[in-house]
Amino acid sequence: MRSGRLSLACTVVVTLITSSAAAQYQVFDGGFTSRVHGWMIWDTVAAWSLNDGGGSPLSGSVRIVNTWPTAHNAMGIDQCLAGPPIVPGTSYDFGGMIYLPEGQPDGFASLGLRWYPEAHCGGSPLEQPRAMLDTPASDFVLVQSVGNIAPAGAASVEYTIFTTKWEDQGVVEASFDDLYFGESGTTFAAAPIVVPAAAHVRGAADTNWRTDLEIYNPTDATVTYAIALLERGQPNPTPEEVTYTIDPGESVRFDDVVDGEFSFEGSGALRVTPDSGTVHVTSRTYNQVPGGTYGQFIAGESEEHHVHYGGEAKLVQLRSDSAYRTNLGVVNVVAMPITVEVDLHAADGTLLGTRTIDLGSWEHHQIDGIFATVTSSDVEDGFALVRTTTPTGRFLSYASVVDNVSGDAICIPGR
């Protein structure tokens, strides 16, 4: 049941839906909330800017500056999009907000795609559709391209944004924000926020785990959002969702959210997707005992905390002995299979063992007592390094270090 301060909008009848295509393909960091990461930067100046395409003080954009000395040379950034394989013959839309300032040399700003014949943007590009803005303005302009048919043999797609000069001299710059891509007819939602662990389940040592979820709307507009349960140990390409609306400046609490909203006994992760704008998401997972509760705070993680291919998450302050156990969890945050590797170390750096985890679309997986799966010795102080070996893959990770006597736990997010 929900408790706390609810607006009238929060009392509407909940609707059960399945995930839309908006969750299937993602332009990673396409909203540039706090920085520019996850993009391949060409020989160019690409910097985060406070100037947000929607005017939000909570987000920003990317500013691309073309300093090329000669005309007709593009400078920009791109990324290979994560998601299921592209389907040849299917219609796709893409677009975003572009600000091309007035009072600079002639030039234009473009959004574009590159279709590739192999997974993870392998091989040579097949076709390269573009959407261009060449008229300067005093604010952001929505630029879209609809009905782009994936060519025969296409298996993946790259998203690119860039500026181009018409003249040999001078500098041309443009800002980009709120980039999207997906099958035609898709309703494009904002980037999801993931609570990497949630439960309504009995655990080891007679523990009894529950999760309370809190949603806060920091914006000046009403936000509609969907909560999805990503069940542990299975792919979740179209998980069950519940939707609510929340008024500006209000918060709402979902007590025992896994059972209360989904009537589910077990564990997993929670995905919160606003239709636009943003919401703040926090949670508490606790051991419920006759004398009260005690547990751990688990934050909702936005895109800026995703670990992508080529990066590594670090989990420290881990322990495995008669007094404590360490459970380690990972969440795949893309709609495609990925592989994650976990290196487990003693405090002096000794590698104790490696675990490999294959994850399906939006899959949550937790290994209980993970150190005991690679060594029979006590680990009074240890750490883990977590990475994905899948190009375009992204994930979240966490460790829960649990007192074996009391059942008290501390959550350690991968960073």
C-alpha distance (Angstrom), angle and dihedral (degrees) to the residues before:
residue distance angle dihedral
M1 . . .
R2 3.79 . .
S3 3.77 120.1 .
G4 3.78 138.2 175.9
R5 3.78 127.7 49.0
L6 3.81 113.5 -12.4
S7 3.76 129.1 177.3
L8 3.77 121.4 -137.8
A9 3.78 86.6 -104.8
C10 3.80 89.6 62.6
T11 3.79 92.2 58.2
V12 3.78 95.8 66.6
V13 3.78 117.1 119.5
V14 3.78 110.1 -85.5
T15 3.78 117.6 -114.5
L16 3.79 122.7 -142.9
I17 3.80 111.2 -142.0
T18 3.76 139.8 156.1
S19 3.79 125.2 -118.7
S20 3.77 115.5 -78.0
A21 3.76 124.8 -136.0
A22 3.79 87.2 -95.8
A23 3.80 88.1 84.4
Q24 3.80 94.3 47.8
Y25 3.82 101.2 70.5
Q26 3.75 121.6 31.0
V27 3.78 133.9 -167.4
F28 3.78 94.9 -149.4
D29 3.81 111.7 -131.5
G30 3.81 88.5 -2.9
G31 3.80 88.8 149.0
F32 3.84 94.4 50.5
T33 3.80 91.6 -143.7
S34 3.79 98.5 176.5
R35 3.81 109.8 -14.2
V36 3.81 145.1 -5.7
H37 3.80 113.6 -93.3
G38 3.78 137.8 139.7
W39 3.82 91.6 42.6
M40 3.80 130.0 111.3
I41 3.81 106.7 -125.5
W42 3.80 118.4 -149.7
D43 3.81 123.4 -151.4
T44 3.77 90.0 -60.3
V45 3.78 146.3 99.9
A46 3.81 109.4 -96.4
A47 3.78 116.0 168.8
W48 3.78 136.9 165.4
S49 3.80 114.7 -106.4
L50 3.81 133.5 -163.4
N51 3.81 88.8 -135.7
D52 3.82 101.8 105.6
G53 3.80 121.5 -161.6
G54 3.79 91.9 -132.4
G55 3.78 96.1 39.5
S56 3.80 93.1 -110.3
P57 3.82 116.7 155.9
L58 3.83 87.6 -152.5
S59 3.81 97.0 63.7
G60 3.80 143.6 32.6
S61 3.80 145.1 -163.3
V62 3.80 140.3 -120.6
R63 3.81 119.8 -97.7
I64 3.81 115.7 -152.1
V65 3.80 118.4 -164.3
N66 3.82 120.8 -163.6
T67 3.80 109.1 -152.2
W68 3.81 96.1 163.9
P69 3.83 109.0 142.0
T70 3.82 95.1 -138.1
A71 3.80 133.9 53.1
H72 3.82 128.8 -99.0
N73 3.81 95.6 30.0
A74 3.80 117.9 127.9
M75 3.81 124.9 -143.4
G76 3.79 123.2 -172.2
I77 3.81 150.2 99.9
D78 3.80 135.9 -84.6
Q79 3.79 143.7 -176.7
C80 3.78 137.0 -163.1
L81 3.80 106.1 -119.1
A82 3.79 121.0 -123.5
G83 3.78 118.6 -133.0
P84 3.79 143.2 89.2
P85 3.81 117.8 -41.6
I86 3.79 116.1 -69.6
V87 3.81 111.5 -105.4
P88 3.83 113.0 -133.6
G89 3.78 112.4 -127.2
T90 3.82 92.7 25.6
S91 3.81 119.5 123.7
Y92 3.81 117.8 -120.7
D93 3.81 134.1 -174.8
F94 3.79 129.4 -152.9
G95 3.78 136.3 175.6
G96 3.76 148.8 127.4
M97 3.78 146.6 178.5
I98 3.82 119.9 -65.4
Y99 3.80 129.0 -172.4
L100 3.82 112.6 -163.2
P101 3.82 105.2 -179.5
E102 3.78 122.8 -137.3
G103 3.81 123.3 -120.4
Q104 3.80 99.8 47.6
P105 3.83 134.2 105.1
D106 3.79 117.3 -70.9
G107 3.77 113.6 -79.3
F108 3.78 143.8 118.1
A109 3.78 142.2 -124.8
S110 3.79 123.8 -134.5
L111 3.78 144.1 -166.4
G112 3.76 116.5 -157.7
L113 3.78 150.4 165.1
R114 3.77 133.6 -138.1
W115 3.81 115.5 -157.5
Y116 3.83 114.1 -148.7
P117 3.83 130.6 -163.0
E118 3.82 95.0 -139.6
A119 3.79 135.5 54.3
H120 3.81 117.8 -89.1
C121 3.82 91.2 23.8
G122 3.78 95.5 -63.4
G123 3.80 124.5 163.0
S124 3.80 127.9 21.6
P125 3.82 121.2 -39.2
L126 3.80 114.4 -94.4
E127 3.83 100.1 -161.8
Q128 3.81 134.6 -8.7
P129 3.83 114.9 -152.0
R130 3.81 116.2 -169.0
A131 3.81 140.2 -163.3
M132 3.82 113.7 -158.3
L133 3.81 136.6 -164.1
D134 3.83 113.5 -163.7
T135 3.81 100.9 158.5
P136 3.82 113.7 88.8
A137 3.80 117.0 -134.2
S138 3.78 140.6 179.2
D139 3.82 94.2 -113.8
F140 3.80 144.0 17.2
V141 3.82 118.1 -56.5
L142 3.81 125.5 -157.3
V143 3.82 110.1 -120.2
Q144 3.81 118.5 -171.6
S145 3.77 140.6 172.5
V146 3.80 117.4 -162.4
G147 3.78 134.4 -173.0
N148 3.80 98.8 28.1
I149 3.80 106.3 167.3
A150 3.80 113.8 -144.3
P151 3.82 106.0 -123.7
A152 3.78 125.3 -120.9
G153 3.79 110.8 -76.1
A154 3.81 95.6 20.4
A155 3.83 113.7 145.6
S156 3.82 104.7 161.4
V157 3.79 140.8 11.5
E158 3.78 139.0 -139.2
Y159 3.82 123.5 -150.1
T160 3.80 116.8 -145.2
I161 3.81 134.6 -176.1
F162 3.81 124.0 -173.5
T163 3.80 148.8 149.6
T164 3.81 126.1 -125.8
K165 3.82 131.4 -163.5
W166 3.79 125.9 -139.2
E167 3.81 91.7 -163.8
D168 3.82 135.3 59.1
Q169 3.79 95.6 -128.9
G170 3.78 135.6 51.9
V171 3.79 134.7 30.6
V172 3.81 128.2 -77.9
E173 3.78 120.2 -160.9
A174 3.80 136.5 177.1
S175 3.81 137.0 175.1
F176 3.82 124.5 -133.8
D177 3.80 130.8 -161.8
D178 3.83 145.5 159.8
L179 3.81 95.2 27.4
Y180 3.80 118.7 -174.8
F181 3.79 142.4 178.1
G182 3.79 133.3 -179.6
E183 3.76 148.2 117.9
S184 3.79 114.4 -47.6
G185 3.79 113.0 -89.1
T186 3.80 93.2 30.5
T187 3.79 120.3 140.9
F188 3.78 103.0 -132.6
A189 3.80 113.9 -140.2
A190 3.79 129.3 -167.6
A191 3.80 120.8 -93.0
P192 3.83 113.1 -67.8
I193 3.79 124.5 -115.2
V194 3.81 116.1 -141.1
V195 3.79 129.3 -152.6
P196 3.82 97.8 -157.8
A197 3.81 97.1 -151.2
A198 3.80 134.4 31.2
A199 3.80 133.6 151.9
H200 3.76 152.7 -179.9
V201 3.78 99.3 -175.4
R202 3.80 146.4 106.9
G203 3.79 112.6 -106.3
A204 3.77 141.2 -171.2
A205 3.82 121.1 -52.1
D206 3.80 90.9 25.6
T207 3.82 94.1 -64.9
N208 3.80 120.4 159.1
W209 3.83 112.4 -154.1
R210 3.81 126.5 -156.7
T211 3.83 133.2 168.5
D212 3.81 129.2 -146.3
L213 3.83 116.3 -163.8
E214 3.82 125.6 -155.3
I215 3.83 125.7 -163.1
Y216 3.83 123.3 -169.2
N217 3.80 127.6 -174.5
P218 3.84 109.0 -146.5
T219 3.81 94.3 175.6
D220 3.80 132.5 89.8
A221 3.81 93.7 -118.8
T222 3.80 135.4 69.9
V223 3.80 111.0 -98.0
T224 3.79 128.2 -154.7
Y225 3.80 112.9 -152.8
A226 3.80 138.0 178.4
I227 3.82 126.1 -141.6
A228 3.80 115.6 -154.0
L229 3.79 127.7 -171.1
L230 3.82 112.7 -137.3
E231 3.78 101.7 -159.1
R232 3.79 117.6 -140.4
G233 3.78 120.5 -102.9
Q234 3.80 99.7 13.2
P235 3.83 139.6 78.0
N236 3.81 113.1 -96.1
P237 3.83 106.2 -162.4
T238 3.83 92.1 149.5
P239 3.82 107.9 17.7
E240 3.78 122.8 179.5
E241 3.80 111.8 -91.4
V242 3.79 137.1 -167.4
T243 3.80 120.9 -154.9
Y244 3.78 132.1 -149.9
T245 3.79 139.1 164.9
I246 3.79 124.6 -131.9
D247 3.79 128.1 -164.7
P248 3.83 125.2 -127.5
G249 3.79 115.4 -73.7
E250 3.80 94.6 7.8
S251 3.79 133.6 119.1
V252 3.79 133.4 -158.0
R253 3.80 131.8 -164.1
F254 3.81 125.8 -147.0
D255 3.80 107.3 -157.7
D256 3.82 114.2 -149.3
V257 3.80 87.4 -4.6
V258 3.82 97.9 -175.3
D259 3.79 93.2 59.7
G260 3.80 98.3 26.1
E261 3.82 97.1 53.5
F262 3.81 102.4 23.7
S263 3.82 105.4 24.2
F264 3.79 86.6 -132.8
E265 3.80 129.6 147.5
G266 3.76 111.3 -155.0
S267 3.79 139.0 47.7
G268 3.77 141.0 -80.5
A269 3.79 139.0 118.9
L270 3.80 134.5 -63.8
R271 3.80 125.5 -128.8
V272 3.82 118.3 -160.6
T273 3.81 115.6 -167.0
P274 3.82 121.1 -176.0
D275 3.79 117.1 -154.5
S276 3.81 88.6 -132.1
G277 3.76 138.9 -17.4
T278 3.77 115.1 20.9
V279 3.79 144.6 -76.7
H280 3.79 130.7 -156.8
V281 3.81 114.2 -122.2
T282 3.80 128.6 -163.9
S283 3.78 134.2 161.1
R284 3.78 144.3 -173.6
T285 3.80 122.5 -146.4
Y286 3.78 111.5 -166.5
N287 3.79 144.7 171.7
Q288 3.80 108.8 -112.9
V289 3.80 113.1 -147.8
P290 3.83 133.1 165.5
G291 3.80 91.7 -99.2
G292 3.81 95.7 50.8
T293 3.81 137.5 -78.6
Y294 3.79 139.1 -65.0
G295 3.78 128.5 177.2
Q296 3.76 150.1 118.2
F297 3.79 138.9 -60.3
I298 3.83 113.3 -124.3
A299 3.79 118.0 -171.2
G300 3.77 126.2 -143.9
E301 3.80 106.5 -109.8
S302 3.81 121.0 -138.9
E303 3.80 126.4 -159.3
E304 3.78 92.9 -84.9
H305 3.82 89.1 71.1
H306 3.81 95.8 49.9
V307 3.78 113.7 116.1
H308 3.79 109.8 -139.3
Y309 3.79 134.6 -167.3
G310 3.79 110.4 -61.0
G311 3.81 92.7 27.8
E312 3.78 132.2 91.8
A313 3.81 135.3 -145.4
K314 3.79 120.1 -141.4
L315 3.81 124.5 -150.4
V316 3.80 116.3 -172.7
Q317 3.83 137.6 174.5
L318 3.81 92.2 52.4
R319 3.80 125.0 156.0
S320 3.79 139.5 -176.0
D321 3.81 121.3 -177.7
S322 3.80 140.2 98.9
A323 3.80 90.8 -60.3
Y324 3.82 101.8 43.8
R325 3.79 141.3 23.8
T326 3.81 129.3 -162.3
N327 3.80 122.9 -140.3
L328 3.81 114.8 -167.6
G329 3.79 123.6 -159.6
V330 3.79 136.6 -173.3
V331 3.80 131.9 -170.4
N332 3.79 124.9 -157.7
V333 3.82 105.6 -138.1
V334 3.81 97.9 -170.5
A335 3.80 131.9 74.0
M336 3.81 95.6 -115.1
P337 3.81 135.8 69.8
I338 3.79 116.9 -85.9
T339 3.80 136.2 178.0
V340 3.80 121.5 -132.4
E341 3.81 126.6 -164.6
V342 3.81 123.3 -156.1
D343 3.82 119.8 -161.5
L344 3.82 111.6 -162.0
H345 3.81 117.1 -155.2
A346 3.77 139.5 -178.0
A347 3.80 115.6 -125.4
D348 3.83 91.6 -96.8
G349 3.81 89.7 59.2
T350 3.80 97.5 -101.3
L351 3.81 109.9 151.1
L352 3.80 107.2 -126.5
G353 3.78 97.0 -178.8
T354 3.79 147.3 -50.2
R355 3.79 128.7 -113.6
T356 3.81 121.8 -159.6
I357 3.80 118.6 -153.9
D358 3.80 125.3 -169.4
L359 3.79 112.1 -154.4
G360 3.79 129.4 -167.1
S361 3.80 125.6 -147.9
W362 3.84 109.8 -45.3
E363 3.80 91.4 -13.3
H364 3.81 124.6 166.2
H365 3.80 117.8 -153.2
Q366 3.79 130.3 177.1
I367 3.80 127.8 -173.1
D368 3.80 109.6 -154.6
G369 3.80 116.1 -145.3
I370 3.81 89.8 4.8
F371 3.83 97.9 177.8
A372 3.80 90.2 56.3
T373 3.82 88.4 60.2
V374 3.82 91.7 63.9
T375 3.83 104.6 29.5
S376 3.80 139.3 24.8
S377 3.82 91.5 -151.4
D378 3.78 125.6 94.3
V379 3.80 116.2 -100.3
E380 3.80 107.6 -154.6
D381 3.79 92.0 175.9
G382 3.79 125.6 13.9
F383 3.77 145.9 145.9
A384 3.79 139.7 -151.9
L385 3.81 133.1 -141.1
V386 3.81 114.8 -155.2
R387 3.82 128.1 -168.1
T388 3.79 141.2 156.1
T389 3.79 122.0 -121.5
T390 3.82 92.0 -162.0
P391 3.82 116.4 99.3
T392 3.85 109.1 -123.6
G393 3.82 88.8 15.5
R394 3.82 120.9 137.6
F395 3.80 132.6 -176.5
L396 3.79 147.6 164.7
S397 3.80 124.6 -132.5
Y398 3.78 138.7 -169.3
A399 3.78 141.8 169.8
S400 3.80 127.1 -142.0
V401 3.79 113.0 -157.0
V402 3.81 108.0 -160.9
D403 3.81 129.8 -164.3
N404 3.81 104.8 -126.7
V405 3.81 93.4 -149.4
S406 3.79 103.5 45.0
G407 3.81 100.8 20.0
D408 3.81 90.6 -126.9
A409 3.82 112.7 151.6
I410 3.78 140.9 -163.7
C411 3.82 122.0 -155.0
I412 3.81 117.8 -140.0
P413 3.83 114.6 -169.0
G414 3.80 119.5 -147.7
R415 3.78 111.3 -110.3
